[in-house]
Amino acid sequence: MRSIQQLLDIYGESHQNSTNKLIHWVCVPAIFFSLVGLLFSIPLTSSVEKTMWLNLGTPALIAALVYYFLLSKPMTIGFVLWGLFCLWGNGVIFRLVDFSNSTLALVSFGIFAVAWVFQFVGHKIEGRKPSFLEDLQFLLIGPAWLMSFILKKLKVKY
């Protein structure tokens, strides 16, 4: 298994252009958030009240956290906070649309689709294809790449 720094360095090679970087700062969190929303829309129980935590989004986040834990313990703390925010935020949307899984799914899909369009525009500007096209684990490295900048700013070694 490659180290977190090796993965971040490889990912960073195709993210040098300042416009592409800016697009990623907006779109990677939006994609992550909307993916949690899409998975949040799939309840693991038939009771509407219980879907706040008993949905496919929660175990998916736990699986992602295990992956991040294997790469970097300090980074995992940041992702626990981000994951909780994503669950909370999607819970707010879920409640605002009167506990409707289908409306949450539509909102999440809209965010997901628009963010991906912008991601590909960013890579067109960059002149390099997205890293995940060569290795799917880079779908999880994108958020880690952004988190690494936050941790550096906070002077936290990852």
N, C-alpha and C positions, 0 to 999 in steps of 0.2 A: 504494500500500500504506500502510495506517495504521501509525503508530508503535506501539511496544510500550506506551507510556504511554497513548495513546488507547484501545487495545484493553483494557488493564487498567482504565481509568476506566469504559468502557462495561460491562465485566463486573462491576465493583464496584457499579454502580448497582442491580443486582438481588441484591446480597449485603450488605445492611446489617444485617439482624437477627442478633443475637449467636448465637442457636440455630442458624440456618441457616449462619452462618460456622463454628461448631464442627462441625456435620455435614460441611461441606465439608472441613475440616481432616483428618477421618478418612476420608471416603468418596472424595474425589478421588484421594489416593494409592492407596487400595484398588482403585479402578477402573483406574487406570493400571497398577498391579502385576498385577491379574488379567487385563487385556487383553494385557499382555506374556505372561502365562502361557498364555492361550488361543492366542496366535500361536506361542508357544514349543512348543505341543503339535503344531504342524504342521511336521514335519521336511522339510528340503529334500534329504534323502538317505535311503536305505533302511537305513543302518547306525545302530543305536541309539546306539553310542558317539559318533558324530559329531553327534548332535542337540543337544549342549550349546551349540554355536555355530551350527550349520547348521540353523536353523529359521526360520520366518517372523517370529519376534519380533525377531531381530537386524536384518534389513533395514528392518522397520517402525520400529524405534528410530532407525536411521540417517536415515530420511526425516524423522522428527520432529525430530531434531537439526539437520538442514539448515534446517527451518522456524524453529526457535529461533535458529539462527545468523544468519539473515537479520533477525530481530527484535532480538536482543541477544547480543553475544558473551559478556559476563560471565554472563548467564543460561544460556547454552549449557554453560558449565563445570559449573554446578550440575546440569544435566540429564544430562550425561555421567556424573557420579557417581551420580545417581539411576537412570539407565538401566542402568549396570553392576550396581548393587544389585538391580534388578528381575531382570536376567538371572541373577545369582548366586542370589538367593532362589528363583526358579522352578527353577533347576538343583538346588538343595537339595531342594525338594519333589519334583522329577522323580526324583532318586536315592532319596529316602525311600519312594517308592511303586514301587520296583523297576523303574525305567526305563519307566514306563507313561505314554505320551502320553495315553491315554484318561482315566486317573485324574487326571492334572494338569489336563486340560481340564475335568473335572467339578468339581474343587476350585476352579479359576479361575472357572468359570461360576457356581458358588455364591456366591463372593465378589462377583463382578460384579453378579449379580442383587440380592443383599441391599443392596449399596452404592447401586445405582440407586434402589431403593425408598426408602432413607433420603434420597437426594438430592431426590427428588420430595416427600417429606414436608417437608424443609427449605424447599423452594420454596413449598409450601402454607402453611407457617408465615409465610414472608416475604411471601406474597401477590403474588408475581411469578413468571412462568414462566421456566424456564431460558433463558439467553442463546443456547444452541446451537440452540434451536428457530427462531431468526431467522437465524442464521449459523453454519454447521457448524464454522468455524474456532475458535469458542469452546470446542469440545471440547478443543482444545490450549491455549487461553488459561486455562482453569481451573487446570491445574497451574502455569502461568506466574504466575498471580495469587498462588498460595501461595508460589512461589519468590521473588516480589518482596518479600514480607514477611520471608523469611529473609535475603535479600540486604540489605534495609534494616537489619535487626538487626545484620548483620555490617559495616554501613557500606560496602557495595560498591555503586557506582553501576551501574545497568543501562541 
